[in-house]
């Protein structure tokens, strides 16, 4: 369990996502994975580092407030 | 429970060659090649260019149905638009990757491997000397038992992760790429075009790779850290709007190209990774098809030999890593250093370099002569050249 949760975490817009998988090796805690061909960001592992956001070729990743941070 | 000797995950060039080679080296082995997508070779995530000599190690392109175009010229566009023609012959080929990948997968089946399309691996765990591999596909959920798993599952490799290999990459070494198939445009169909420049493709380059007369793969790769906030797709839309405003965009793809060096460890107990999954792309050119096939060949052979010797430990399989590093991996360390040195040079340098090269008569423009002239006229290149020998 993580004691401090980030204020923001990454989220994928599956309507934009092309399932190219580019963001997977960019994620330091390996919080992004492909499950049944869809991209999934694991809220509990995401550290909010944003490293996946700008490289997405179609801008499908963005940051949203983390409801678990309080 | 169906037992498998070699399970190859991903039917791209690395996976299909690995499956074929595993059967060639172990004709009594059960080799299964699984592909997540419902068709081998689709969707295409590739500019489809390949060098002549490397391709011929695996297949004869002459008259092959999986070739789109033969390439005999390379044309560079400097950031200011200065055009530089490099005279060469038999430069390479533009493939039809959908057909080419199917051709390679058929080659694996011809050697006796099984190919299962529409089958996704959803997880795997170690059980003694075996990998228990969960799959999902046309046959429903199924758990397979495999002695060796070869992960040829691309930049997004999950096999590498499940096997405990570190396949992460720093953002500065990730090229974000976008590409359209553009029809009805004017260019030399015997040439590939490469454009450099911070406005067009920061940290990468833009390309026009002909697929026929008037139709080409038009794409670019950028390093997001050097970009101005636009996505790769936006950069490409802007470039095409400026260069080919009347072209018809009839196809679209995106993807990541890892321009780094080979991952430190490509082997675990009963597992190997090959191709894009193991960061085996040439970090200078971004080319990876032939590299993937060469790695697949080594991986398939090593897996078969290890099974015959009844030793599929990481230590035994690491013969694959050693062979790869000797074949190409060590060269990639040099190319990577050159890439880093080139990153320090700006657009005005490349504009000047283009003029220097254009002062050499076209028939005499060999790469060696270009390099010699460039070194004399542009002392900024000396540290770049020096890095090659470090």
Interface residues (C-beta under 8 A of the other chain):
Chain A: X18 X20 X21 X22 X23 X24 X25 X26 X27 X28 X30 X33 X34 X35 X36 X37 X51 X54 X55 X56 X57 X58 X59
Chain B: X36 X45 X120 X122 X136 X154 X155 X156 X157 X158 X161 X167 X168 X169 X171 X174 X176 X177 X178 X224 X225 X227 X229 X231 X232 X233 X234 X253 X254 X255 X256 X258
